[in-house]
Amino acid sequence: MVPGGVPFPMLSDPGGKIGRVYGVYDEASGVNIRGRFLIDPDGIIQAMEVLAPPVGRNFVELIRQIKAFQHVRKTGEVMPAEWQPGKPTLKPNPDLVGKVWQVWQPEE
């Protein structure tokens, strides 16, 4: 664990240099708006979310997405909508195209 108890790297962006690169710097107010980016070990953005300042991000959904992208990278399987860790995944193949709704049914 890093100092301060946060188990992942964090940074500050005074002046908005990074925010400009990712398109989340608000020139009028001089600050970055709420944005999060999931970047894989190869440096490729796999997911992003940008919200107006009055609305907070969903931490539970962020963790679910991180686990899903890690699982995809490890197994090559894909996640249906609303997937949760430990729930069934899908194995991509041509027979699955247009039939996901038949193969995977969300829990009620």
C-alpha positions as CSV (number, residue, x, y, z in Angstrom):
1,M,0.0,0.0,0.0
2,V,1.3,3.5,-0.8
3,P,1.4,6.3,1.7
4,G,-2.0,7.6,2.6
5,G,-3.7,4.2,2.2
6,V,-4.6,4.4,-1.5
7,P,-3.7,1.1,-3.2
8,F,-3.1,2.6,-6.6
9,P,-1.1,5.5,-8.1
10,M,-2.8,8.9,-8.1
11,L,-1.6,12.2,-9.5
12,S,-2.4,15.9,-9.6
13,D,-2.7,17.9,-12.8
14,P,-2.1,21.5,-12.0
15,G,-2.5,23.5,-15.2
16,G,-4.5,20.8,-16.9
17,K,-1.7,19.3,-19.1
18,I,-3.0,15.7,-18.8
19,G,-6.7,16.8,-18.8
20,R,-6.2,18.5,-22.2
21,V,-4.7,15.3,-23.6
22,Y,-7.8,13.3,-22.5
23,G,-10.3,16.1,-23.3
24,V,-11.5,16.7,-19.8
25,Y,-9.9,20.1,-19.1
26,D,-12.4,22.9,-18.8
27,E,-10.6,26.0,-20.0
28,A,-13.3,28.4,-18.6
29,S,-13.0,27.2,-15.0
30,G,-9.3,26.1,-15.2
31,V,-9.9,22.6,-13.8
32,N,-10.4,19.1,-15.1
33,I,-14.0,17.9,-15.1
34,R,-14.8,14.4,-13.7
35,G,-13.3,11.8,-15.9
36,R,-11.9,8.3,-15.5
37,F,-10.0,6.2,-17.9
38,L,-9.2,2.5,-17.7
39,I,-5.9,2.0,-19.5
40,D,-4.5,-1.5,-20.0
41,P,-0.9,-2.6,-19.5
42,D,-0.3,-1.9,-23.3
43,G,-1.3,1.7,-22.8
44,I,-4.6,1.4,-24.6
45,I,-7.7,3.0,-23.2
46,Q,-10.3,0.3,-22.7
47,A,-13.0,2.4,-21.0
48,M,-13.7,6.0,-20.2
49,E,-16.4,8.0,-18.5
50,V,-16.7,11.7,-18.3
51,L,-19.4,13.4,-16.1
52,A,-20.4,16.9,-15.4
53,P,-19.2,18.2,-12.1
54,P,-22.5,17.8,-10.2
55,V,-22.7,14.0,-10.7
56,G,-20.3,11.6,-9.0
57,R,-18.9,8.5,-10.5
58,N,-19.9,5.0,-9.4
59,F,-17.0,3.3,-7.6
60,V,-18.7,-0.1,-7.5
61,E,-19.1,0.0,-11.3
62,L,-15.5,1.0,-11.7
63,I,-14.3,-2.0,-9.7
64,R,-16.6,-4.3,-11.7
65,Q,-15.2,-3.0,-15.0
66,I,-11.6,-3.4,-13.8
67,K,-12.3,-7.0,-12.9
68,A,-14.1,-7.6,-16.2
69,F,-11.2,-6.2,-18.3
70,Q,-8.7,-8.2,-16.2
71,H,-10.7,-11.4,-16.9
72,V,-11.0,-10.7,-20.6
73,R,-7.2,-10.1,-20.8
74,K,-6.5,-13.4,-18.9
75,T,-9.1,-15.7,-20.6
76,G,-10.2,-14.1,-23.9
77,E,-13.8,-14.5,-22.7
78,V,-16.2,-11.6,-22.9
79,M,-18.7,-10.2,-20.4
80,P,-22.4,-9.8,-21.2
81,A,-24.2,-6.7,-19.9
82,E,-24.5,-6.6,-16.1
83,W,-21.8,-9.3,-15.6
84,Q,-20.5,-9.7,-12.1
85,P,-17.4,-11.6,-11.0
86,G,-18.1,-15.3,-10.7
87,K,-21.0,-15.1,-13.1
88,P,-21.0,-16.8,-16.6
89,T,-19.0,-15.2,-19.4
90,L,-19.2,-15.7,-23.1
91,K,-16.7,-17.4,-25.4
92,P,-16.6,-15.3,-28.6
93,N,-17.2,-17.3,-31.8
94,P,-19.0,-16.8,-35.1
95,D,-22.0,-18.8,-33.9
96,L,-22.6,-16.3,-31.1
97,V,-23.2,-13.4,-33.4
98,G,-26.7,-12.1,-33.0
99,K,-27.6,-14.8,-30.5
100,V,-26.2,-13.4,-27.3
101,W,-29.7,-12.9,-25.9
102,Q,-30.4,-16.7,-26.4
103,V,-27.1,-17.8,-24.8
104,W,-27.1,-15.4,-21.8
105,Q,-30.1,-14.5,-19.8
106,P,-29.7,-11.8,-17.1
107,E,-30.7,-12.8,-13.6
108,E,-33.9,-11.3,-12.4
